[in-house]
Amino acid sequence: MQKSAVTIHSALYPSQQGFRNQIIENVISGINNHHINLGLSSEELFLVIDEALTNAMEHGNKWDPSRKVYIEVRKNTDHLEVTIEDEGQGFDYKNAGQSNGVLKNLKPRGRGVFIIKQFCEPTWNEKGNKILLRFPIAH
């Protein structure tokens, strides 16, 4: 039986680097207004959403402000789901974020998917331009 989900946030945003913090703050504010306990700090949640949003804006939409990212946050009884979709061509997500040793993941670039996987269960659409971040709700 499918559990009904409540939409907490749903919006389109331009792919502009200067708007990232405000977008993430809007998303987290919506989550906090619903008193959802994810067992993560606000900083950890910010980090995960920032990594996914930055990937969409930078790699998907190439920082083109005419290209949008769509963000939707939904809550059901067991999970919070954050969906971020860009207008890009997608990428091969099947091997993204695989660890080949700690040093590889300490590079200043290219570790976003690895970080995301430390805090939630990400899945992508087949094209690879839409990520679903799934966080269990702590009861």
Secondary structure by P-SEA (a helix, b strand, c coil): ccccccccccccccccccaaaaaaaaaaaaaaaacccccccaaaaaaaaaaaaaaaaaccccccccbbbbbbbbbcccbbbbbbbcccccccccccccccccccccccccaaaaaaaacbbbbbcccccbbbbbbbbcc
